[in-house]
Amino acid sequence: MNEPELEDIGDYSTLKGSKKKGVWIVIVVGLLIGAVYVVLSSKYSKVDDSIKIHDPIQKVKLAN
């Protein structure tokens, strides 16, 4: 099997048929995986058990 050489690789605009379809499939699958990640991370990354802390010291005087 021959490996592609840099001189043999064309631009995307010259791709035709199954190669162009393969590029689009990779792009669409990447976008779908990204969308699923965003939805799941926004759903499961919320913290509801945070501890409320009341600090009575609002300002600290600077010593001279």
PDB file of N, CA, C and O in Angstrom, chain B, residues numbered from 101:
ATOM      1  N   MET B 101       0.842  -1.161   0.000  1.00  0.00           N
ATOM      2  CA  MET B 101       0.000   0.000   0.000  1.00  0.00           C
ATOM      3  C   MET B 101       0.894   1.232   0.000  1.00  0.00           C
ATOM      4  O   MET B 101       1.835   1.326   0.787  1.00  0.00           O
ATOM      5  N   ASN B 102       0.598   2.157  -0.871  1.00  0.00           N
ATOM      6  CA  ASN B 102       1.385   3.375  -0.979  1.00  0.00           C
ATOM      7  C   ASN B 102       0.850   4.429  -0.027  1.00  0.00           C
ATOM      8  O   ASN B 102      -0.358   4.651   0.048  1.00  0.00           O
ATOM      9  N   GLU B 103       1.743   5.075   0.696  1.00  0.00           N
ATOM     10  CA  GLU B 103       1.341   6.171   1.562  1.00  0.00           C
ATOM     11  C   GLU B 103       1.262   7.442   0.732  1.00  0.00           C
ATOM     12  O   GLU B 103       2.046   7.622  -0.200  1.00  0.00           O
ATOM     13  N   PRO B 104       0.327   8.326   1.056  1.00  0.00           N
ATOM     14  CA  PRO B 104       0.233   9.572   0.291  1.00  0.00           C
ATOM     15  C   PRO B 104       1.434  10.468   0.575  1.00  0.00           C
ATOM     16  O   PRO B 104       1.915  10.561   1.704  1.00  0.00           O
ATOM     17  N   GLU B 105       1.888  11.103  -0.454  1.00  0.00           N
ATOM     18  CA  GLU B 105       2.995  12.041  -0.305  1.00  0.00           C
ATOM     19  C   GLU B 105       2.448  13.454  -0.348  1.00  0.00           C
ATOM     20  O   GLU B 105       1.341  13.685  -0.833  1.00  0.00           O
ATOM     21  N   LEU B 106       3.221  14.390   0.158  1.00  0.00           N
ATOM     22  CA  LEU B 106       2.772  15.772   0.247  1.00  0.00           C
ATOM     23  C   LEU B 106       2.430  16.336  -1.125  1.00  0.00           C
ATOM     24  O   LEU B 106       1.524  17.160  -1.245  1.00  0.00           O
ATOM     25  N   GLU B 107       3.133  15.907  -2.147  1.00  0.00           N
ATOM     26  CA  GLU B 107       2.876  16.406  -3.495  1.00  0.00           C
ATOM     27  C   GLU B 107       1.557  15.872  -4.056  1.00  0.00           C
ATOM     28  O   GLU B 107       0.973  16.484  -4.950  1.00  0.00           O
ATOM     29  N   ASP B 108       1.086  14.735  -3.537  1.00  0.00           N
ATOM     30  CA  ASP B 108      -0.125  14.100  -4.059  1.00  0.00           C
ATOM     31  C   ASP B 108      -1.401  14.592  -3.385  1.00  0.00           C
ATOM     32  O   ASP B 108      -2.496  14.375  -3.904  1.00  0.00           O
ATOM     33  N   ILE B 109      -1.273  15.254  -2.231  1.00  0.00           N
ATOM     34  CA  ILE B 109      -2.450  15.683  -1.492  1.00  0.00           C
ATOM     35  C   ILE B 109      -2.957  16.984  -2.083  1.00  0.00           C
ATOM     36  O   ILE B 109      -2.213  17.959  -2.192  1.00  0.00           O
ATOM     37  N   GLY B 110      -4.240  16.995  -2.467  1.00  0.00           N
ATOM     38  CA  GLY B 110      -4.835  18.188  -3.059  1.00  0.00           C
ATOM     39  C   GLY B 110      -5.603  18.998  -2.047  1.00  0.00           C
ATOM     40  O   GLY B 110      -5.750  18.594  -0.893  1.00  0.00           O
ATOM     41  N   ASP B 111      -6.085  20.129  -2.476  1.00  0.00           N
ATOM     42  CA  ASP B 111      -6.921  20.968  -1.628  1.00  0.00           C
ATOM     43  C   ASP B 111      -8.293  20.349  -1.476  1.00  0.00           C
ATOM     44  O   ASP B 111      -8.679  19.463  -2.239  1.00  0.00           O
ATOM     45  N   TYR B 112      -9.031  20.828  -0.475  1.00  0.00           N
ATOM     46  CA  TYR B 112     -10.384  20.328  -0.251  1.00  0.00           C
ATOM     47  C   TYR B 112     -11.292  20.654  -1.435  1.00  0.00           C
ATOM     48  O   TYR B 112     -12.173  19.864  -1.774  1.00  0.00           O
ATOM     49  N   SER B 113     -11.088  21.785  -2.054  1.00  0.00           N
ATOM     50  CA  SER B 113     -11.966  22.191  -3.154  1.00  0.00           C
ATOM     51  C   SER B 113     -11.861  21.244  -4.346  1.00  0.00           C
ATOM     52  O   SER B 113     -12.768  21.201  -5.178  1.00  0.00           O
ATOM     53  N   THR B 114     -10.777  20.488  -4.440  1.00  0.00           N
ATOM     54  CA  THR B 114     -10.638  19.540  -5.549  1.00  0.00           C
ATOM     55  C   THR B 114     -11.084  18.142  -5.166  1.00  0.00           C
ATOM     56  O   THR B 114     -11.062  17.244  -6.008  1.00  0.00           O
ATOM     57  N   LEU B 115     -11.493  17.927  -3.901  1.00  0.00           N
ATOM     58  CA  LEU B 115     -11.962  16.609  -3.495  1.00  0.00           C
ATOM     59  C   LEU B 115     -13.322  16.338  -4.123  1.00  0.00           C
ATOM     60  O   LEU B 115     -14.146  17.237  -4.293  1.00  0.00           O
ATOM     61  N   LYS B 116     -13.527  15.084  -4.459  1.00  0.00           N
ATOM     62  CA  LYS B 116     -14.788  14.696  -5.085  1.00  0.00           C
ATOM     63  C   LYS B 116     -15.233  13.364  -4.508  1.00  0.00           C
ATOM     64  O   LYS B 116     -14.421  12.566  -4.039  1.00  0.00           O
ATOM     65  N   GLY B 117     -16.531  13.144  -4.553  1.00  0.00           N
ATOM     66  CA  GLY B 117     -17.083  11.836  -4.214  1.00  0.00           C
ATOM     67  C   GLY B 117     -16.928  11.454  -2.760  1.00  0.00           C
ATOM     68  O   GLY B 117     -17.252  12.226  -1.858  1.00  0.00           O
ATOM     69  N   SER B 118     -16.420  10.237  -2.545  1.00  0.00           N
ATOM     70  CA  SER B 118     -16.366   9.667  -1.203  1.00  0.00           C
ATOM     71  C   SER B 118     -15.383  10.404  -0.292  1.00  0.00           C
ATOM     72  O   SER B 118     -15.592  10.443   0.920  1.00  0.00           O
ATOM     73  N   LYS B 119     -14.319  10.987  -0.846  1.00  0.00           N
ATOM     74  CA  LYS B 119     -13.374  11.727  -0.014  1.00  0.00           C
ATOM     75  C   LYS B 119     -14.028  12.979   0.575  1.00  0.00           C
ATOM     76  O   LYS B 119     -13.852  13.289   1.753  1.00  0.00           O
ATOM     77  N   LYS B 120     -14.778  13.685  -0.257  1.00  0.00           N
ATOM     78  CA  LYS B 120     -15.460  14.887   0.215  1.00  0.00           C
ATOM     79  C   LYS B 120     -16.533  14.512   1.228  1.00  0.00           C
ATOM     80  O   LYS B 120     -16.728  15.216   2.219  1.00  0.00           O
ATOM     81  N   LYS B 121     -17.223  13.413   0.986  1.00  0.00           N
ATOM     82  CA  LYS B 121     -18.243  12.935   1.913  1.00  0.00           C
ATOM     83  C   LYS B 121     -17.593  12.538   3.244  1.00  0.00           C
ATOM     84  O   LYS B 121     -18.157  12.789   4.308  1.00  0.00           O
ATOM     85  N   GLY B 122     -16.437  11.935   3.187  1.00  0.00           N
ATOM     86  CA  GLY B 122     -15.715  11.552   4.407  1.00  0.00           C
ATOM     87  C   GLY B 122     -15.317  12.751   5.235  1.00  0.00           C
ATOM     88  O   GLY B 122     -15.402  12.712   6.462  1.00  0.00           O
ATOM     89  N   VAL B 123     -14.884  13.816   4.585  1.00  0.00           N
ATOM     90  CA  VAL B 123     -14.518  15.038   5.297  1.00  0.00           C
ATOM     91  C   VAL B 123     -15.747  15.621   5.992  1.00  0.00           C
ATOM     92  O   VAL B 123     -15.665  16.043   7.146  1.00  0.00           O
ATOM     93  N   TRP B 124     -16.877  15.647   5.302  1.00  0.00           N
ATOM     94  CA  TRP B 124     -18.106  16.183   5.897  1.00  0.00           C
ATOM     95  C   TRP B 124     -18.582  15.320   7.061  1.00  0.00           C
ATOM     96  O   TRP B 124     -19.081  15.846   8.055  1.00  0.00           O
ATOM     97  N   ILE B 125     -18.435  14.017   6.950  1.00  0.00           N
ATOM     98  CA  ILE B 125     -18.833  13.129   8.045  1.00  0.00           C
ATOM     99  C   ILE B 125     -17.990  13.402   9.284  1.00  0.00           C
ATOM    100  O   ILE B 125     -18.521  13.445  10.394  1.00  0.00           O
ATOM    101  N   VAL B 126     -16.696  13.584   9.109  1.00  0.00           N
ATOM    102  CA  VAL B 126     -15.809  13.884  10.245  1.00  0.00           C
ATOM    103  C   VAL B 126     -16.201  15.213  10.884  1.00  0.00           C
ATOM    104  O   VAL B 126     -16.227  15.322  12.110  1.00  0.00           O
ATOM    105  N   ILE B 127     -16.503  16.217  10.078  1.00  0.00           N
ATOM    106  CA  ILE B 127     -16.892  17.530  10.614  1.00  0.00           C
ATOM    107  C   ILE B 127     -18.202  17.428  11.387  1.00  0.00           C
ATOM    108  O   ILE B 127     -18.309  17.960  12.491  1.00  0.00           O
ATOM    109  N   VAL B 128     -19.198  16.751  10.821  1.00  0.00           N
ATOM    110  CA  VAL B 128     -20.506  16.636  11.468  1.00  0.00           C
ATOM    111  C   VAL B 128     -20.406  15.821  12.758  1.00  0.00           C
ATOM    112  O   VAL B 128     -21.005  16.190  13.768  1.00  0.00           O
ATOM    113  N   VAL B 129     -19.666  14.733  12.735  1.00  0.00           N
ATOM    114  CA  VAL B 129     -19.500  13.917  13.943  1.00  0.00           C
ATOM    115  C   VAL B 129     -18.786  14.724  15.030  1.00  0.00           C
ATOM    116  O   VAL B 129     -19.155  14.632  16.201  1.00  0.00           O
ATOM    117  N   GLY B 130     -17.789  15.498  14.668  1.00  0.00           N
ATOM    118  CA  GLY B 130     -17.105  16.344  15.647  1.00  0.00           C
ATOM    119  C   GLY B 130     -18.038  17.365  16.267  1.00  0.00           C
ATOM    120  O   GLY B 130     -17.991  17.595  17.475  1.00  0.00           O
ATOM    121  N   LEU B 131     -18.888  17.982  15.454  1.00  0.00           N
ATOM    122  CA  LEU B 131     -19.858  18.941  15.978  1.00  0.00           C
ATOM    123  C   LEU B 131     -20.883  18.267  16.890  1.00  0.00           C
ATOM    124  O   LEU B 131     -21.267  18.828  17.916  1.00  0.00           O
ATOM    125  N   LEU B 132     -21.322  17.077  16.521  1.00  0.00           N
ATOM    126  CA  LEU B 132     -22.278  16.358  17.360  1.00  0.00           C
ATOM    127  C   LEU B 132     -21.674  15.968  18.706  1.00  0.00           C
ATOM    128  O   LEU B 132     -22.322  16.106  19.743  1.00  0.00           O
ATOM    129  N   ILE B 133     -20.450  15.486  18.689  1.00  0.00           N
ATOM    130  CA  ILE B 133     -19.780  15.135  19.946  1.00  0.00           C
ATOM    131  C   ILE B 133     -19.613  16.373  20.811  1.00  0.00           C
ATOM    132  O   ILE B 133     -19.808  16.307  22.025  1.00  0.00           O
ATOM    133  N   GLY B 134     -19.256  17.493  20.212  1.00  0.00           N
ATOM    134  CA  GLY B 134     -19.124  18.739  20.965  1.00  0.00           C
ATOM    135  C   GLY B 134     -20.440  19.193  21.554  1.00  0.00           C
ATOM    136  O   GLY B 134     -20.478  19.663  22.691  1.00  0.00           O
ATOM    137  N   ALA B 135     -21.520  19.062  20.806  1.00  0.00           N
ATOM    138  CA  ALA B 135     -22.840  19.464  21.310  1.00  0.00           C
ATOM    139  C   ALA B 135     -23.277  18.571  22.466  1.00  0.00           C
ATOM    140  O   ALA B 135     -23.813  19.064  23.458  1.00  0.00           O
ATOM    141  N   VAL B 136     -23.057  17.274  22.348  1.00  0.00           N
ATOM    142  CA  VAL B 136     -23.406  16.351  23.434  1.00  0.00           C
ATOM    143  C   VAL B 136     -22.582  16.680  24.676  1.00  0.00           C
ATOM    144  O   VAL B 136     -23.111  16.656  25.787  1.00  0.00           O
ATOM    145  N   TYR B 137     -21.318  16.980  24.509  1.00  0.00           N
ATOM    146  CA  TYR B 137     -20.464  17.333  25.649  1.00  0.00           C
ATOM    147  C   TYR B 137     -20.968  18.594  26.340  1.00  0.00           C
ATOM    148  O   TYR B 137     -21.027  18.639  27.569  1.00  0.00           O
ATOM    149  N   VAL B 138     -21.328  19.609  25.580  1.00  0.00           N
ATOM    150  CA  VAL B 138     -21.814  20.860  26.168  1.00  0.00           C
ATOM    151  C   VAL B 138     -23.108  20.629  26.943  1.00  0.00           C
ATOM    152  O   VAL B 138     -23.273  21.140  28.051  1.00  0.00           O
ATOM    153  N   VAL B 139     -24.022  19.859  26.361  1.00  0.00           N
ATOM    154  CA  VAL B 139     -25.301  19.592  27.032  1.00  0.00           C
ATOM    155  C   VAL B 139     -25.079  18.806  28.317  1.00  0.00           C
ATOM    156  O   VAL B 139     -25.638  19.156  29.356  1.00  0.00           O
ATOM    157  N   LEU B 140     -24.279  17.756  28.263  1.00  0.00           N
ATOM    158  CA  LEU B 140     -24.057  16.940  29.454  1.00  0.00           C
ATOM    159  C   LEU B 140     -23.264  17.684  30.520  1.00  0.00           C
ATOM    160  O   LEU B 140     -23.546  17.540  31.710  1.00  0.00           O
ATOM    161  N   SER B 141     -22.287  18.469  30.117  1.00  0.00           N
ATOM    162  CA  SER B 141     -21.495  19.188  31.118  1.00  0.00           C
ATOM    163  C   SER B 141     -22.319  20.287  31.784  1.00  0.00           C
ATOM    164  O   SER B 141     -22.119  20.570  32.966  1.00  0.00           O
ATOM    165  N   SER B 142     -23.239  20.910  31.052  1.00  0.00           N
ATOM    166  CA  SER B 142     -24.078  21.930  31.676  1.00  0.00           C
ATOM    167  C   SER B 142     -25.126  21.298  32.591  1.00  0.00           C
ATOM    168  O   SER B 142     -25.563  21.924  33.557  1.00  0.00           O
ATOM    169  N   LYS B 143     -25.521  20.086  32.299  1.00  0.00           N
ATOM    170  CA  LYS B 143     -26.533  19.412  33.115  1.00  0.00           C
ATOM    171  C   LYS B 143     -25.931  18.859  34.406  1.00  0.00           C
ATOM    172  O   LYS B 143     -26.559  18.952  35.461  1.00  0.00           O
ATOM    173  N   TYR B 144     -24.742  18.292  34.345  1.00  0.00           N
ATOM    174  CA  TYR B 144     -24.174  17.587  35.490  1.00  0.00           C
ATOM    175  C   TYR B 144     -23.089  18.356  36.236  1.00  0.00           C
ATOM    176  O   TYR B 144     -22.533  17.829  37.199  1.00  0.00           O
ATOM    177  N   SER B 145     -22.774  19.565  35.835  1.00  0.00           N
ATOM    178  CA  SER B 145     -21.688  20.282  36.498  1.00  0.00           C
ATOM    179  C   SER B 145     -22.178  21.298  37.518  1.00  0.00           C
ATOM    180  O   SER B 145     -21.377  22.069  38.046  1.00  0.00           O
ATOM    181  N   LYS B 146     -23.475  21.317  37.808  1.00  0.00           N
ATOM    182  CA  LYS B 146     -24.009  22.266  38.771  1.00  0.00           C
ATOM    183  C   LYS B 146     -23.759  21.756  40.191  1.00  0.00           C
ATOM    184  O   LYS B 146     -23.974  20.581  40.490  1.00  0.00           O
ATOM    185  N   VAL B 147     -23.301  22.662  41.059  1.00  0.00           N
ATOM    186  CA  VAL B 147     -23.041  22.307  42.449  1.00  0.00           C
ATOM    187  C   VAL B 147     -24.182  22.852  43.290  1.00  0.00           C
ATOM    188  O   VAL B 147     -24.385  24.064  43.364  1.00  0.00           O
ATOM    189  N   ASP B 148     -24.925  21.956  43.923  1.00  0.00           N
ATOM    190  CA  ASP B 148     -26.054  22.367  44.745  1.00  0.00           C
ATOM    191  C   ASP B 148     -25.766  22.264  46.237  1.00  0.00           C
ATOM    192  O   ASP B 148     -26.573  22.719  47.047  1.00  0.00           O
ATOM    193  N   ASP B 149     -24.647  21.684  46.615  1.00  0.00           N
ATOM    194  CA  ASP B 149     -24.370  21.467  48.022  1.00  0.00           C
ATOM    195  C   ASP B 149     -23.260  22.392  48.547  1.00  0.00           C
ATOM    196  O   ASP B 149     -22.471  21.996  49.406  1.00  0.00           O
ATOM    197  N   SER B 150     -23.208  23.601  48.036  1.00  0.00           N
ATOM    198  CA  SER B 150     -22.184  24.532  48.503  1.00  0.00           C
ATOM    199  C   SER B 150     -22.508  24.996  49.918  1.00  0.00           C
ATOM    200  O   SER B 150     -23.674  25.059  50.308  1.00  0.00           O
ATOM    201  N   ILE B 151     -21.473  25.319  50.679  1.00  0.00           N
ATOM    202  CA  ILE B 151     -21.625  25.742  52.069  1.00  0.00           C
ATOM    203  C   ILE B 151     -21.623  27.261  52.113  1.00  0.00           C
ATOM    204  O   ILE B 151     -20.718  27.905  51.582  1.00  0.00           O
ATOM    205  N   LYS B 152     -22.633  27.828  52.744  1.00  0.00           N
ATOM    206  CA  LYS B 152     -22.722  29.276  52.900  1.00  0.00           C
ATOM    207  C   LYS B 152     -21.821  29.686  54.066  1.00  0.00           C
ATOM    208  O   LYS B 152     -21.879  29.092  55.143  1.00  0.00           O
ATOM    209  N   ILE B 153     -21.001  30.689  53.846  1.00  0.00           N
ATOM    210  CA  ILE B 153     -20.094  31.180  54.879  1.00  0.00           C
ATOM    211  C   ILE B 153     -20.404  32.642  55.127  1.00  0.00           C
ATOM    212  O   ILE B 153     -20.435  33.453  54.202  1.00  0.00           O
ATOM    213  N   HIS B 154     -20.633  32.968  56.394  1.00  0.00           N
ATOM    214  CA  HIS B 154     -20.879  34.354  56.776  1.00  0.00           C
ATOM    215  C   HIS B 154     -19.644  34.861  57.501  1.00  0.00           C
ATOM    216  O   HIS B 154     -19.297  34.360  58.571  1.00  0.00           O
ATOM    217  N   ASP B 155     -18.989  35.841  56.928  1.00  0.00           N
ATOM    218  CA  ASP B 155     -17.778  36.428  57.534  1.00  0.00           C
ATOM    219  C   ASP B 155     -18.141  37.803  58.077  1.00  0.00           C
ATOM    220  O   ASP B 155     -18.431  38.714  57.301  1.00  0.00           O
ATOM    221  N   PRO B 156     -18.130  37.969  59.393  1.00  0.00           N
ATOM    222  CA  PRO B 156     -18.532  39.257  59.957  1.00  0.00           C
ATOM    223  C   PRO B 156     -17.507  40.374  59.716  1.00  0.00           C
ATOM    224  O   PRO B 156     -17.850  41.551  59.825  1.00  0.00           O
ATOM    225  N   ILE B 157     -16.290  40.033  59.397  1.00  0.00           N
ATOM    226  CA  ILE B 157     -15.261  41.056  59.146  1.00  0.00           C
ATOM    227  C   ILE B 157     -15.379  41.501  57.698  1.00  0.00           C
ATOM    228  O   ILE B 157     -15.094  40.740  56.774  1.00  0.00           O
ATOM    229  N   GLN B 158     -15.805  42.746  57.515  1.00  0.00           N
ATOM    230  CA  GLN B 158     -15.985  43.267  56.167  1.00  0.00           C
ATOM    231  C   GLN B 158     -14.759  44.038  55.690  1.00  0.00           C
ATOM    232  O   GLN B 158     -14.363  43.934  54.530  1.00  0.00           O
ATOM    233  N   LYS B 159     -14.159  44.819  56.600  1.00  0.00           N
ATOM    234  CA  LYS B 159     -12.974  45.598  56.250  1.00  0.00           C
ATOM    235  C   LYS B 159     -11.902  45.376  57.297  1.00  0.00           C
ATOM    236  O   LYS B 159     -12.202  45.226  58.482  1.00  0.00           O
ATOM    237  N   VAL B 160     -10.665  45.356  56.866  1.00  0.00           N
ATOM    238  CA  VAL B 160      -9.527  45.190  57.771  1.00  0.00           C
ATOM    239  C   VAL B 160      -8.725  46.488  57.730  1.00  0.00           C
ATOM    240  O   VAL B 160      -8.328  46.949  56.660  1.00  0.00           O
ATOM    241  N   LYS B 161      -8.491  47.072  58.906  1.00  0.00           N
ATOM    242  CA  LYS B 161      -7.701  48.302  58.986  1.00  0.00           C
ATOM    243  C   LYS B 161      -6.232  47.973  58.770  1.00  0.00           C
ATOM    244  O   LYS B 161      -5.712  46.983  59.285  1.00  0.00           O
ATOM    245  N   LEU B 162      -5.589  48.818  58.004  1.00  0.00           N
ATOM    246  CA  LEU B 162      -4.169  48.632  57.766  1.00  0.00           C
ATOM    247  C   LEU B 162      -3.355  49.201  58.916  1.00  0.00           C
ATOM    248  O   LEU B 162      -3.634  50.305  59.382  1.00  0.00           O
ATOM    249  N   ALA B 163      -2.356  48.463  59.378  1.00  0.00           N
ATOM    250  CA  ALA B 163      -1.504  48.940  60.467  1.00  0.00           C
ATOM    251  C   ALA B 163      -0.433  49.861  59.892  1.00  0.00           C
ATOM    252  O   ALA B 163       0.092  49.620  58.805  1.00  0.00           O
ATOM    253  N   ASN B 164      -0.118  50.916  60.637  1.00  0.00           N
ATOM    254  CA  ASN B 164       0.918  51.858  60.183  1.00  0.00           C
ATOM    255  C   ASN B 164       2.272  51.463  60.622  1.00  0.00           C
ATOM    256  O   ASN B 164       3.245  52.154  60.319  1.00  0.00           O
TER     257      ASN B 164
END
